[in-house]
Amino acid sequence: MLGRLLEINGIDSVILENHSKDYVIDRVRAGVLEQGTVDLMIASGVGERLQREGLRHDGVWLAFNGDRHHINFRDLTGQSIVVYGQNEVLKDYIAACESSSHPPYFEVSDVSVDEIQSATPKVRFRKDGIDQELICDFIAGCDGFHGICRLAVPASHRHCYEKVYPFAWLGILATAAPSSEELVYALHDRGFALFSMRSPQVTRLYLQCSPDEDITQWPDHRIWKELQTRLETSDGWRINQGPIFQKGVTPMRSFVVDPMRYGNLFLAGDSAHIVPPTGAKGLNLAAADIRVLAHAIVAYYKTGKSEELTNYSSTCLRRIWKAQRFSWWMTSMLHRFGGENDFDYHRQIAELDYVTSSPAGMTCLAENYVGLPIDTPIPV
Ligand code: DHB
């Protein structure tokens, strides 16, 4: 996303990726885009397929006590969301970047960042058996939670905030027509479940499981039985079943590093923050970071002023903490925590009852779900 925005502004960049192109494109992730992310893709010239194939949703359902309750985003906020797989987003960006003057380098190894406090930070890496060195003005650490960039910041300058949840999600993709036009988030006394989709032919489903869940203990019939139990509602709604072609376990963590900058290294996306998946904020937060970072870099080259670069971390973190709060809240409201007594479960049901019946409660969920405003304009 950053490479594309810089290219549009005539600024050279080099994109390095450890994995192969196929791995990046095939790795299944979330699939809900806020309007701000959709706007970014369209402004970057990579939104054509998204506008054709993305599924626009005006709301979501919350299910508890066997009933489904609708939250109408469009009525409450005037906005909606678009369901479009994160790997589809990557496919579109990779295609655009590959036709640029600096196509991404896939399958690089031994990447390190050095002299990040200097005016000429360096990235060293190996490609096709040859060691290379890039001398940069800036390094964007977009290398995920397990990447090297965050760890290149001295520990004394890294304040980390973390929360690990005592559960995970078991996710599947199945060839089955979605049986609801919109997503269904469910709290059942056996745990959380989520009905989502990828296309008119593919259903995406998740269920709360243990963080060390052994996926071999989950044959398809057990997954379907558990999903049907947790998701069925008294209006007769049921999920459609079909062949499962992908299964995986997603751990749940909240994490923030502050600041997101050290010298001329700027952290963006999962290298700086992780949200639990409930509410699908991960990719959208990364896209918001990139909007702010691209704007700051473009402003620097146009005006020679580095004020926006200086403010990068605080501008991003203010919004990130609100998304952290929302993701934590959705997660807390919709999952069974181990060792709970009936008080906590009743409190969660009461919260869902409030959120689905009070206009203030519904609006609070809706405006966070569709994405809080991003003040920074897209630099195109
Ligand atoms: C999806 C993932 C999420 O984390 C979520 O909250 C909603 C949908 C998905 O993969 O479709």
Boltz pocket constraint, residues with backbone or C-beta under 6 A from the ligand:
constraints:
  - pocket:
      binder: B
      contacts: [[A, 29], [A, 30], [A, 31], [A, 32], [A, 183], [A, 194], [A, 196], [A, 197], [A, 204], [A, 277], [A, 278], [A, 279], [A, 280], [A, 281]]
      max_distance: 6.0
